[in-house]
Amino acid sequence: MLTRQIVNSARAFFNAPIPTYGVAGSYAAALYSAAKKGGDQAGVKADLENVAGAFNAKPEVADFFGNPCVGASDKISALAAVAGEAGMAQTTVGLFEALCENNRMNLFSEVAEVYARILQAEAGEVPVEISSAIELTSEQKAEVAEAVASMLGNQTPVISSTVDSSLLGGMTVALGDKYTDMKFVDMSVANKVKKYTDLLRQSA
């Protein structure tokens, strides 16, 4: 279980491959350490995705676990029944027990997102969000992806794109995410994508 002693022990063996911040980041880093130690990182990720899906499908279940008026022991008892039926990894169960005991179930979604990002980083992948005033063509996306990849070296960009009319032409490129190590593109890449920014401004 993710008691304080086990969390500290796991952290001593395995550090997250990227910095994490805040309370949710601390839980996610501890979860990664424990899962890595048990060799079940992927299984824990699947557990978190399944729980997130269940919470979305049945909001009343999420409300039960997130309700501070419900005692931790009641939540843990309910969790034990669900975990047994679902074949949930003990590391995942330990996370939920820690969240329930510390009245932190409201952080579950953030913990799950940061944990997924940690595994992504371990695989050498970096989320890249492209925001543009108008929809980029496939060719433009490919060119921006190539420019970003040249900056990342041996890391692999995982591209997502959104349209943001408030940009009034042009585009921004953000690397990482809000929970860990997001940063905006630097000038070495900016000059490579400048021609696409100019084209977008002309089209706006």
Secondary structure, 3 states (H helix, E strand, C coil): CCCHHHHHHHHHHCCCCCCCCHHHHHHHHHHHHHHHHHCCHHHHHHHHHHHHHHHHHCHHHHHHHHCCCCCHHHHHHHHHHHHHHHCCCHHHHHHHHHHHHCCCHHHHHHHHHHHHHHHHHHCCEEEEEEEECCCCCHHHHHHHHHHHHHHHCCCEEEEEEEECHHHCCCEEEEECCCCCCCEECCHHHHHHHHHHHHHHHHHC
